Amino acid sequence: MNNHDSDARALIHRYLQELAQGERPYSPHTMDVYRNVLVRWLRWYELLRGKRWLDELDRADVIAYAGFMRNPPADWIRPRRAKSQAEVPAFACALNDAEVVRNSRVIRGFLDYAVHQGWCERNVYRQYPPQAWAYPTSAPQTQYLDPVMWTAVWQTLDEWERAAAVDEEPMQRRQVARARWLCAVLYLPALRPEEVAVSRAGQLRMTRHGCWLHMPAGIGRGSRQALIPVPEAFAEAMARYRASMGIHPDIPRPGDMQPLVADLAGRRAITRRQCHTILKGVVHAGAARQERRAEHSRAEVLRRASGRWLRHTRAIHLLDAGADTPLVLQIMRLYSATNLAPYFRIDAVRTPSSIPEPKWRLPAEGCAMPYRGPDAVDDRDSEVTSVPTWRHDL
């Protein structure tokens, strides 16, 4: 076996090529993540462990790399903005336990491929006791917003809209309209932030069977073509957003290449980073509202929320409302019901009387809260607050 270090890099390249061309191809974003994980691990294996052969990998290496990911030295940490395609990827920061598990699973998959290709006789990541590093299967899904937090987010957006209505600055009204629309896009069709950045308005399909969001092949995880069922309120929210941005017609025609969520000029799609920045402004304002209500634990959760959380929130709200599993799988674009297992394990105890019915009512005068139920908060602190000022280049 000629498994020299340069050959190991070639093996990584072939492994990623086969993943990209498989029956269930991975998205370009996922392939970049896998490449970074494997090249970084190989660099550590060669430089810090002093080994050049995959056959030399042992249990001590597995333990050592898990600890290394949790506490990398300073010269292995580099901010994301400082990275380039030419250099070996470094860590953006120390990894938490869940990220260590995900990295370990990527390495385990690569070593399975190496064993199959005859480069090594065993996969030590398979033989290592999984309970020592695997993500616990009984862990609850905590990256979601409960009905109280979700309602607080929309009360915040309502306040911004009322404040923007009396503001003579049209840019402020556009900012609020875009923030509302972005929350709808991340929640109703459960899009990932990277998918929002490449989606177009013409992907909306209006048929006699309802509204659908068409996801072409090559977008999102799995890179498969998909049709996502969305409520009619999604089309209403889109029309409302496009009208506020001065985009016509309100309902796009098939093939319309206008970005699904555009910058304030309406010409270019927002990037993944801009999506994160806009949403953070919303959830931080919602957290401040919870702080005023002495809901400190919920405020802390809201501050950590990101675009992915709205996707998880959508799945959990659907399951709480008793939606059929095939429908949830279709909306989430998951392949197996087993992928929904984490969404069933929530910290809160759920009873039928405490599960609010998912709604997305959009009356003519303002947008009502998507949830009204026993857990919904009241409007005792619904005073109009000032609209945050975002950068105009977002």
TORRO-639040 format. One record per residue (C-alpha): x negated, y negated, z; residue number from 1; residue in three letters. Coordinates in steps of 0.1 Angstrom, whole numbers, plus 5000, padded with zeros to 4 digits. Example, Ala and Ser with C-alpha at 12.3 -4.5 7.8 and 13.67 -1.06 7.14 Angstrom:
2
<<4877, 5045, 5078>, 1, ALA>;
<<4863, 5011, 5071>, 2, SER>;
# end
This chain:
394
<<5000, 5000, 5000>, 1, MET>;
<<4986, 4967, 4990>, 2, ASN>;
<<5005, 4944, 5013>, 3, ASN>;
<<4981, 4915, 5013>, 4, HIS>;
<<4995, 4882, 5027>, 5, ASP>;
<<4999, 4867, 4992>, 6, SER>;
<<5018, 4898, 4982>, 7, ASP>;
<<5040, 4894, 5012>, 8, ALA>;
<<5050, 4860, 4999>, 9, ARG>;
<<5058, 4875, 4966>, 10, ALA>;
<<5079, 4901, 4983>, 11, LEU>;
<<5099, 4873, 5000>, 12, ILE>;
<<5104, 4857, 4966>, 13, HIS>;
<<5117, 4889, 4951>, 14, ARG>;
<<5140, 4895, 4982>, 15, TYR>;
<<5155, 4861, 4978>, 16, LEU>;
<<5160, 4866, 4941>, 17, GLN>;
<<5179, 4898, 4947>, 18, GLU>;
<<5201, 4882, 4973>, 19, LEU>;
<<5209, 4853, 4949>, 20, ALA>;
<<5218, 4878, 4921>, 21, GLN>;
<<5237, 4903, 4943>, 22, GLY>;
<<5274, 4912, 4942>, 23, GLU>;
<<5280, 4886, 4969>, 24, ARG>;
<<5255, 4859, 4960>, 25, PRO>;
<<5245, 4834, 4986>, 26, TYR>;
<<5248, 4796, 4981>, 27, SER>;
<<5217, 4776, 4972>, 28, PRO>;
<<5218, 4760, 5007>, 29, HIS>;
<<5218, 4794, 5023>, 30, THR>;
<<5189, 4805, 5001>, 31, MET>;
<<5169, 4774, 5012>, 32, ASP>;
<<5175, 4782, 5048>, 33, VAL>;
<<5165, 4819, 5043>, 34, TYR>;
<<5133, 4808, 5025>, 35, ARG>;
<<5123, 4784, 5052>, 36, ASN>;
<<5129, 4810, 5080>, 37, VAL>;
<<5109, 4837, 5063>, 38, LEU>;
<<5080, 4815, 5051>, 39, VAL>;
<<5077, 4800, 5086>, 40, ARG>;
<<5077, 4834, 5102>, 41, TRP>;
<<5051, 4847, 5079>, 42, LEU>;
<<5029, 4817, 5085>, 43, ARG>;
<<5031, 4822, 5123>, 44, TRP>;
<<5024, 4860, 5118>, 45, TYR>;
<<4992, 4853, 5099>, 46, GLU>;
<<4979, 4823, 5117>, 47, LEU>;
<<4988, 4828, 5154>, 48, LEU>;
<<4990, 4866, 5156>, 49, ARG>;
<<4960, 4871, 5133>, 50, GLY>;
<<4978, 4899, 5113>, 51, LYS>;
<<4980, 4903, 5076>, 52, ARG>;
<<4999, 4936, 5072>, 53, TRP>;
<<5036, 4942, 5078>, 54, LEU>;
<<5028, 4976, 5092>, 55, ASP>;
<<5010, 4959, 5121>, 56, GLU>;
<<5042, 4942, 5133>, 57, LEU>;
<<5052, 4955, 5167>, 58, ASP>;
<<5076, 4948, 5196>, 59, ARG>;
<<5052, 4923, 5212>, 60, ALA>;
<<5054, 4902, 5180>, 61, ASP>;
<<5092, 4902, 5181>, 62, VAL>;
<<5092, 4890, 5217>, 63, ILE>;
<<5064, 4864, 5210>, 64, ALA>;
<<5082, 4849, 5180>, 65, TYR>;
<<5115, 4846, 5198>, 66, ALA>;
<<5097, 4826, 5226>, 67, GLY>;
<<5078, 4806, 5200>, 68, PHE>;
<<5110, 4795, 5183>, 69, MET>;
<<5124, 4784, 5216>, 70, ARG>;
<<5093, 4763, 5224>, 71, ASN>;
<<5072, 4756, 5193>, 72, PRO>;
<<5040, 4735, 5198>, 73, PRO>;
<<5040, 4699, 5187>, 74, ALA>;
<<5021, 4705, 5154>, 75, ASP>;
<<5048, 4729, 5143>, 76, TRP>;
<<5076, 4703, 5148>, 77, ILE>;
<<5083, 4678, 5121>, 78, ARG>;
<<5114, 4656, 5116>, 79, PRO>;
<<5136, 4667, 5087>, 80, ARG>;
<<5129, 4634, 5068>, 81, ARG>;
<<5092, 4641, 5069>, 82, ALA>;
<<5094, 4675, 5052>, 83, LYS>;
<<5085, 4680, 5016>, 84, SER>;
<<5091, 4709, 4993>, 85, GLN>;
<<5054, 4716, 4989>, 86, ALA>;
<<5045, 4722, 5025>, 87, GLU>;
<<5053, 4752, 5047>, 88, VAL>;
<<5086, 4743, 5065>, 89, PRO>;
<<5082, 4734, 5102>, 90, ALA>;
<<5108, 4732, 5129>, 91, PHE>;
<<5129, 4701, 5132>, 92, ALA>;
<<5131, 4708, 5170>, 93, CYS>;
<<5131, 4737, 5194>, 94, ALA>;
<<5158, 4763, 5186>, 95, LEU>;
<<5185, 4773, 5210>, 96, ASN>;
<<5195, 4809, 5217>, 97, ASP>;
<<5220, 4811, 5189>, 98, ALA>;
<<5196, 4797, 5164>, 99, GLU>;
<<5169, 4822, 5175>, 100, VAL>;
<<5194, 4850, 5169>, 101, VAL>;
<<5202, 4837, 5134>, 102, ARG>;
<<5165, 4834, 5125>, 103, ASN>;
<<5159, 4869, 5138>, 104, SER>;
<<5187, 4884, 5117>, 105, ARG>;
<<5172, 4868, 5086>, 106, VAL>;
<<5139, 4884, 5094>, 107, ILE>;
<<5155, 4917, 5102>, 108, ARG>;
<<5172, 4917, 5068>, 109, GLY>;
<<5139, 4910, 5050>, 110, PHE>;
<<5121, 4938, 5068>, 111, LEU>;
<<5149, 4962, 5059>, 112, ASP>;
<<5141, 4953, 5023>, 113, TYR>;
<<5104, 4957, 5029>, 114, ALA>;
<<5110, 4992, 5043>, 115, VAL>;
<<5131, 5001, 5013>, 116, HIS>;
<<5104, 4989, 4990>, 117, GLN>;
<<5078, 5010, 5008>, 118, GLY>;
<<5058, 4981, 5023>, 119, TRP>;
<<5062, 4994, 5059>, 120, CYS>;
<<5075, 5025, 5075>, 121, GLU>;
<<5098, 5010, 5101>, 122, ARG>;
<<5117, 4978, 5109>, 123, ASN>;
<<5107, 4969, 5144>, 124, VAL>;
<<5135, 4944, 5145>, 125, TYR>;
<<5159, 4973, 5142>, 126, ARG>;
<<5141, 4993, 5169>, 127, GLN>;
<<5139, 4965, 5194>, 128, TYR>;
<<5167, 4966, 5219>, 129, PRO>;
<<5194, 4944, 5204>, 130, PRO>;
<<5209, 4933, 5237>, 131, GLN>;
<<5176, 4915, 5245>, 132, ALA>;
<<5180, 4891, 5215>, 133, TRP>;
<<5212, 4896, 5197>, 134, ALA>;
<<5241, 4871, 5200>, 135, TYR>;
<<5265, 4886, 5225>, 136, PRO>;
<<5296, 4899, 5206>, 137, THR>;
<<5319, 4889, 5235>, 138, SER>;
<<5308, 4853, 5235>, 139, ALA>;
<<5337, 4829, 5230>, 140, PRO>;
<<5339, 4805, 5201>, 141, GLN>;
<<5334, 4771, 5218>, 142, THR>;
<<5327, 4749, 5188>, 143, GLN>;
<<5363, 4737, 5183>, 144, TYR>;
<<5386, 4710, 5195>, 145, LEU>;
<<5416, 4719, 5217>, 146, ASP>;
<<5449, 4702, 5210>, 147, PRO>;
<<5442, 4674, 5236>, 148, VAL>;
<<5408, 4665, 5220>, 149, MET>;
<<5422, 4669, 5185>, 150, TRP>;
<<5451, 4645, 5193>, 151, THR>;
<<5426, 4621, 5209>, 152, ALA>;
<<5407, 4620, 5176>, 153, VAL>;
<<5438, 4611, 5156>, 154, TRP>;
<<5449, 4585, 5182>, 155, GLN>;
<<5415, 4569, 5177>, 156, THR>;
<<5420, 4568, 5139>, 157, LEU>;
<<5455, 4554, 5144>, 158, ASP>;
<<5441, 4526, 5165>, 159, GLU>;
<<5414, 4518, 5139>, 160, TRP>;
<<5441, 4517, 5112>, 161, GLU>;
<<5462, 4492, 5132>, 162, ARG>;
<<5432, 4471, 5138>, 163, ALA>;
<<5422, 4472, 5101>, 164, ALA>;
<<5457, 4463, 5090>, 165, ALA>;
<<5453, 4428, 5106>, 166, VAL>;
<<5417, 4425, 5094>, 167, ASP>;
<<5412, 4403, 5063>, 168, GLU>;
<<5381, 4423, 5054>, 169, GLU>;
<<5390, 4449, 5028>, 170, PRO>;
<<5358, 4469, 5035>, 171, MET>;
<<5370, 4477, 5070>, 172, GLN>;
<<5403, 4491, 5057>, 173, ARG>;
<<5383, 4512, 5032>, 174, ARG>;
<<5361, 4525, 5060>, 175, GLN>;
<<5391, 4536, 5082>, 176, VAL>;
<<5409, 4551, 5052>, 177, ALA>;
<<5378, 4571, 5043>, 178, ARG>;
<<5373, 4583, 5079>, 179, ALA>;
<<5409, 4596, 5080>, 180, ARG>;
<<5406, 4613, 5047>, 181, TRP>;
<<5373, 4629, 5056>, 182, LEU>;
<<5388, 4644, 5088>, 183, CYS>;
<<5417, 4658, 5066>, 184, ALA>;
<<5393, 4673, 5041>, 185, VAL>;
<<5372, 4690, 5068>, 186, LEU>;
<<5402, 4703, 5086>, 187, TYR>;
<<5431, 4713, 5062>, 188, LEU>;
<<5411, 4732, 5036>, 189, PRO>;
<<5383, 4740, 5061>, 190, ALA>;
<<5356, 4727, 5039>, 191, LEU>;
<<5320, 4727, 5051>, 192, ARG>;
<<5301, 4694, 5050>, 193, PRO>;
<<5278, 4705, 5022>, 194, GLU>;
<<5309, 4714, 5002>, 195, GLU>;
<<5325, 4680, 5007>, 196, VAL>;
<<5294, 4664, 4991>, 197, ALA>;
<<5298, 4683, 4958>, 198, VAL>;
<<5336, 4686, 4956>, 199, SER>;
<<5357, 4666, 4931>, 200, ARG>;
<<5392, 4652, 4932>, 201, ALA>;
<<5402, 4673, 4901>, 202, GLY>;
<<5399, 4705, 4921>, 203, GLN>;
<<5434, 4698, 4935>, 204, LEU>;
<<5460, 4720, 4918>, 205, ARG>;
<<5497, 4712, 4921>, 206, MET>;
<<5519, 4742, 4911>, 207, THR>;
<<5555, 4753, 4917>, 208, ARG>;
<<5540, 4777, 4943>, 209, HIS>;
<<5525, 4749, 4963>, 210, GLY>;
<<5492, 4729, 4965>, 211, CYS>;
<<5458, 4745, 4961>, 212, TRP>;
<<5422, 4734, 4962>, 213, LEU>;
<<5401, 4751, 4936>, 214, HIS>;
<<5365, 4758, 4946>, 215, MET>;
<<5344, 4767, 4916>, 216, PRO>;
<<5318, 4794, 4916>, 217, ALA>;
<<5285, 4782, 4930>, 218, GLY>;
<<5300, 4760, 4957>, 219, ILE>;
<<5299, 4771, 4993>, 220, GLY>;
<<5289, 4803, 5010>, 221, ARG>;
<<5291, 4833, 4988>, 222, GLY>;
<<5292, 4811, 4957>, 223, SER>;
<<5325, 4827, 4946>, 224, ARG>;
<<5354, 4810, 4930>, 225, GLN>;
<<5383, 4805, 4954>, 226, ALA>;
<<5418, 4790, 4956>, 227, LEU>;
<<5425, 4775, 4991>, 228, ILE>;
<<5461, 4770, 5000>, 229, PRO>;
<<5467, 4735, 5014>, 230, VAL>;
<<5499, 4719, 5027>, 231, PRO>;
<<5517, 4693, 5006>, 232, GLU>;
<<5505, 4667, 5032>, 233, ALA>;
<<5470, 4672, 5019>, 234, PHE>;
<<5481, 4658, 4985>, 235, ALA>;
<<5499, 4630, 5004>, 236, GLU>;
<<5468, 4622, 5024>, 237, ALA>;
<<5447, 4622, 4991>, 238, MET>;
<<5472, 4598, 4975>, 239, ALA>;
<<5470, 4575, 5005>, 240, ARG>;
<<5432, 4575, 5005>, 241, TYR>;
<<5429, 4569, 4967>, 242, ARG>;
<<5454, 4540, 4969>, 243, ALA>;
<<5435, 4524, 4997>, 244, SER>;
<<5403, 4527, 4977>, 245, MET>;
<<5419, 4513, 4946>, 246, GLY>;
<<5416, 4546, 4926>, 247, ILE>;
<<5443, 4555, 4901>, 248, HIS>;
<<5462, 4576, 4896>, 249, PRO>;
<<5470, 4585, 4933>, 250, ASP>;
<<5472, 4622, 4925>, 251, ILE>;
<<5442, 4632, 4903>, 252, PRO>;
<<5446, 4652, 4871>, 253, ARG>;
<<5428, 4685, 4866>, 254, PRO>;
<<5392, 4678, 4855>, 255, GLY>;
<<5391, 4644, 4873>, 256, ASP>;
<<5354, 4641, 4883>, 257, MET>;
<<5360, 4614, 4909>, 258, GLN>;
<<5343, 4625, 4941>, 259, PRO>;
<<5367, 4641, 4966>, 260, LEU>;
<<5352, 4617, 4993>, 261, VAL>;
<<5334, 4587, 4978>, 262, ALA>;
<<5312, 4559, 4990>, 263, ASP>;
<<5329, 4526, 4997>, 264, LEU>;
<<5323, 4515, 4961>, 265, ALA>;
<<5342, 4546, 4949>, 266, GLY>;
<<5315, 4557, 4925>, 267, ARG>;
<<5294, 4583, 4942>, 268, ARG>;
<<5301, 4612, 4965>, 269, ALA>;
<<5290, 4609, 5001>, 270, ILE>;
<<5261, 4630, 5011>, 271, THR>;
<<5261, 4656, 5038>, 272, ARG>;
<<5242, 4632, 5061>, 273, ARG>;
<<5268, 4605, 5055>, 274, GLN>;
<<5295, 4629, 5062>, 275, CYS>;
<<5279, 4637, 5096>, 276, HIS>;
<<5274, 4600, 5104>, 277, THR>;
<<5310, 4591, 5096>, 278, ILE>;
<<5324, 4619, 5116>, 279, LEU>;
<<5302, 4612, 5146>, 280, LYS>;
<<5315, 4577, 5147>, 281, GLY>;
<<5350, 4591, 5150>, 282, VAL>;
<<5344, 4617, 5176>, 283, VAL>;
<<5323, 4594, 5198>, 284, HIS>;
<<5352, 4569, 5198>, 285, ALA>;
<<5375, 4598, 5207>, 286, GLY>;
<<5351, 4608, 5235>, 287, ALA>;
<<5352, 4572, 5249>, 288, ALA>;
<<5390, 4575, 5249>, 289, ARG>;
<<5387, 4607, 5270>, 290, GLN>;
<<5363, 4590, 5293>, 291, GLU>;
<<5389, 4563, 5300>, 292, ARG>;
<<5413, 4591, 5309>, 293, ARG>;
<<5388, 4606, 5333>, 294, ALA>;
<<5386, 4637, 5310>, 295, GLU>;
<<5348, 4639, 5313>, 296, HIS>;
<<5344, 4675, 5303>, 297, SER>;
<<5364, 4670, 5271>, 298, ARG>;
<<5345, 4638, 5263>, 299, ALA>;
<<5312, 4657, 5265>, 300, GLU>;
<<5325, 4684, 5241>, 301, VAL>;
<<5338, 4657, 5217>, 302, LEU>;
<<5304, 4641, 5216>, 303, ARG>;
<<5288, 4673, 5204>, 304, ARG>;
<<5314, 4679, 5176>, 305, ALA>;
<<5303, 4681, 5140>, 306, SER>;
<<5319, 4688, 5106>, 307, GLY>;
<<5317, 4725, 5112>, 308, ARG>;
<<5337, 4722, 5143>, 309, TRP>;
<<5367, 4710, 5123>, 310, LEU>;
<<5365, 4742, 5102>, 311, ARG>;
<<5365, 4763, 5134>, 312, HIS>;
<<5393, 4742, 5148>, 313, THR>;
<<5414, 4749, 5117>, 314, ARG>;
<<5410, 4787, 5121>, 315, ALA>;
<<5417, 4787, 5158>, 316, ILE>;
<<5448, 4765, 5154>, 317, HIS>;
<<5462, 4788, 5127>, 318, LEU>;
<<5456, 4819, 5147>, 319, LEU>;
<<5471, 4803, 5178>, 320, ASP>;
<<5502, 4795, 5157>, 321, ALA>;
<<5506, 4831, 5147>, 322, GLY>;
<<5495, 4827, 5110>, 323, ALA>;
<<5490, 4859, 5091>, 324, ASP>;
<<5454, 4872, 5090>, 325, THR>;
<<5453, 4873, 5051>, 326, PRO>;
<<5463, 4837, 5050>, 327, LEU>;
<<5436, 4826, 5074>, 328, VAL>;
<<5410, 4846, 5055>, 329, LEU>;
<<5420, 4829, 5023>, 330, GLN>;
<<5418, 4794, 5038>, 331, ILE>;
<<5385, 4802, 5055>, 332, MET>;
<<5372, 4821, 5025>, 333, ARG>;
<<5360, 4850, 5046>, 334, LEU>;
<<5357, 4885, 5033>, 335, TYR>;
<<5367, 4906, 5063>, 336, SER>;
<<5391, 4903, 5092>, 337, ALA>;
<<5361, 4912, 5114>, 338, THR>;
<<5347, 4877, 5106>, 339, ASN>;
<<5377, 4862, 5125>, 340, LEU>;
<<5368, 4881, 5157>, 341, ALA>;
<<5349, 4851, 5173>, 342, PRO>;
<<5380, 4829, 5168>, 343, TYR>;
<<5401, 4851, 5190>, 344, PHE>;
<<5378, 4848, 5220>, 345, ARG>;
<<5385, 4813, 5233>, 346, ILE>;
<<5378, 4801, 5268>, 347, ASP>;
<<5413, 4788, 5274>, 348, ALA>;
<<5441, 4812, 5283>, 349, VAL>;
<<5467, 4809, 5255>, 350, ARG>;
<<5504, 4817, 5260>, 351, THR>;
<<5531, 4814, 5233>, 352, PRO>;
<<5546, 4784, 5251>, 353, SER>;
<<5513, 4766, 5252>, 354, SER>;
<<5505, 4770, 5215>, 355, ILE>;
<<5515, 4739, 5195>, 356, PRO>;
<<5528, 4743, 5160>, 357, GLU>;
<<5504, 4730, 5134>, 358, PRO>;
<<5518, 4700, 5117>, 359, LYS>;
<<5504, 4673, 5095>, 360, TRP>;
<<5532, 4648, 5092>, 361, ARG>;
<<5525, 4617, 5072>, 362, LEU>;
<<5554, 4593, 5075>, 363, PRO>;
<<5555, 4561, 5056>, 364, ALA>;
<<5545, 4540, 5086>, 365, GLU>;
<<5513, 4554, 5099>, 366, GLY>;
<<5502, 4590, 5104>, 367, CYS>;
<<5516, 4610, 5133>, 368, ALA>;
<<5495, 4633, 5153>, 369, MET>;
<<5490, 4667, 5138>, 370, PRO>;
<<5500, 4683, 5171>, 371, TYR>;
<<5528, 4676, 5196>, 372, ARG>;
<<5532, 4699, 5224>, 373, GLY>;
<<5529, 4705, 5262>, 374, PRO>;
<<5491, 4698, 5260>, 375, ASP>;
<<5494, 4667, 5239>, 376, ALA>;
<<5482, 4635, 5256>, 377, VAL>;
<<5505, 4604, 5259>, 378, ASP>;
<<5499, 4570, 5245>, 379, ASP>;
<<5493, 4552, 5278>, 380, ARG>;
<<5459, 4540, 5266>, 381, ASP>;
<<5469, 4533, 5230>, 382, SER>;
<<5458, 4497, 5230>, 383, GLU>;
<<5444, 4486, 5197>, 384, VAL>;
<<5406, 4487, 5197>, 385, THR>;
<<5382, 4472, 5173>, 386, SER>;
<<5371, 4490, 5142>, 387, VAL>;
<<5335, 4502, 5142>, 388, PRO>;
<<5312, 4486, 5117>, 389, THR>;
<<5295, 4512, 5094>, 390, TRP>;
<<5267, 4505, 5070>, 391, ARG>;
<<5281, 4494, 5037>, 392, HIS>;
<<5259, 4518, 5018>, 393, ASP>;
<<5276, 4548, 5032>, 394, LEU>;
# end
